[in-house]
Amino acid sequence: MPAYPEPEWPLLVLAVIQVVDAILCIGPAPFVRECLEAVHLPRRMWPLLTPLKLAAAAGLVGGLWVPYFGLVTCAALVAYFLIAIGMHLRARDLGSRLFVNASGMLVLSLATG
């Protein structure tokens, strides 16, 4: 019998957000491109974002059956968003991309874990 974490919905919501974010990174969408350029992420790294975010979504869904897998994935997302916040601060990109997007996703990842 699977050992589902309670409640299940936060993992699923965060997984859906990661899938949508992964799709937006294909190309990427104009506002994602602006964000990546603002933090000076090298273009050679942009193609890594979609599989990384899809892997995060898979890890979160896998956490429904293996709770520690979901917890480790949440911890990895926390690390990812801490790095993203650091990149925004270093680039002095102190607008909504920092305070809404990166910080909001950090809070959501912390709350889910």
ABEGO torsion letter per residue (X at the ends): XBBBBOBAAAAAAAAAAAAAAAAAABOBBAAAAAAAAAAGBBAAAAAAAAAAAAAAAAAAAAAAABAAAAAAAAAAAAAAAAAAAAAAAAAGBABAAAAAAAAAAAAAAAAAX
